[in-house]
Amino acid sequence: MLGRAREDAVIAVDDVRKAYGAVQAVDGVSFHVAKGEIFGLLGPNGAGKTTTMEMIEGLHAPDSGEIHVLGMDVRRSATAIKSRVGVQLQTAALYPQLTVTELIELFGSFFGRRPATERLLEDLELTEKRNARTKTLSGGQQQRLSVALALVNDPEVVFLDEPTTGLDPAARQGLWAVIRRMQREDRTILMTTHYMEEAEALCDRLAIMDHGKILDSGTVDDLIGRRFRERGVHFRRSGAPEKEKLEALPAVSRVVYEEDEVVLYTSDVPATIGGLLELTGRARTEPADLMVRRASLEDVFLDLTGRALRD
């Protein structure tokens, strides 16, 4: 019998595993997504996000574990599920000679239930490109068209795999607005991303993945609050004092090196900065690019994996 959490979930993934030869791409992944929620899988390329997403979509069968979407087992009810979900793939091959309108009409013809083409064009800001061949679209326009194609059957659940990869900041912000609008329409959204700011801006909850495993999950505040009740004092690594001296500064709990930057985690910012300035002053130097910020998702990922996500 299904547990209560799984019964209430629109997407339920329980102890799912998938190997390709000796490579364990997904290793015991479990999470549940509630109705109307934006849930994100955050992690670097190769973390297992896309493989997990494709198993939920029914594109690949898991080696073990259970996946339910809209209360149905994806292995037994694939056809029924596909009519109620929309999928935007990480790389979509669009028919280059078809116009935007023709492509939306083609995809829409596969389903009995569908919104008007004009509405999709308007919602995805593609009206001016309605008669343009898809091969002439910019990267941002192609991404929006890919999302429009995921919505041709008016889905209850939408899967977005790295939806803003390769987009400039303006195009990314535009697609974020589309995703928020989908949530306001009471759709449930599962998305993958390797952008920290995207996960923080869009996701109600998220799971941090690396090497096929979920390392932790929850809201952004949950993830940060479980590990950091301190602030980070950041400055350039070049010319910085030795680590042992930094660890001895007032209120410093630990010292972390991130590429060319030093981060001092402290429970008392004024005391730590005062001690740091005194220490560097004795050496006739000063910390370059000194700043203070609260812990972020980047700090959480670094704490969980020992490396920054951008690595």
Order of alpha helices (4+ residues) and beta strands (2+ residues): alpha-beta-beta-beta-alpha-beta-beta-alpha-beta-alpha-alpha-alpha-beta-alpha-beta-alpha-beta-beta-alpha-beta-alpha-beta-beta-alpha-beta-alpha
